[in-house]
């Protein structure tokens, strides 16, 4: 009987004439399918049908990425959109992360983001090309935020959070995120995450947004809750933030 180790050998060791072709990549993911892990992963992404989740474990996915990035025809897989499985989307995201050329990374993201349909794939996108904080990236973030597409908006906010709350921080970034209006849970959760992180890293600039109730009530309270849960926020600041919570009677 074929075991998981045998299937992993097939996924990583078998030679294929065109290993970057969509069918070949999908076959390698299917060989790594973990039926015990799939239900757990499916619960984490309730916006997707369970049958779209193979349950490929991240270490296996990363190992496959290292192989596929050496394939000259991997562009065939990247161009084959939309993908069928969550695991294909996650694999796609991890491959894009390896792109070190800034312009190429932006172009690849623009092609992929319209097809991202879940928070897990969205949050897996961390392009290495962005680590040097190119001066053009904030403008790209603004463009993504203005797209109106749930996960493209979420990604734009996340890139501002990841790269522009430290040395390259500018107060106007807080304002730009604060005025985003959305009914989407995964957008509002990212806004809360952004401001909670800002309270940890740029407290004096960020706290007025809580004091003045600049965010929607749910997002306001979620921001405070996440900040209070953070080890990076001082106990003094946490005590003050608790007093800013919006209670139902004050809505």
Secondary structure, 3 states (H helix, E strand, C coil): CCCHHHHHHHHHHCCCCCCCCHHHHHHHHHHCCCHHHHHHHHHHCCCCCHHHCCCCCHHHHHHHHHHHCCCCCCHHHHHCCCCCCHHHHHHHHHHHHCCCCHHHHHHHHHHHHHHCCCHHHHHHCCCHHHCCCCCCHHHHHHHHHCCCCHHHHHHHHHHHHHHCCCCCCCHHHHHHHHCCCCCCHHHHHHHHHHHHHHHHHCHHHHHHHHHCCCCCHHHHHHHHHHHHHCCCCCHHHHHHHHCCCCCHHHC
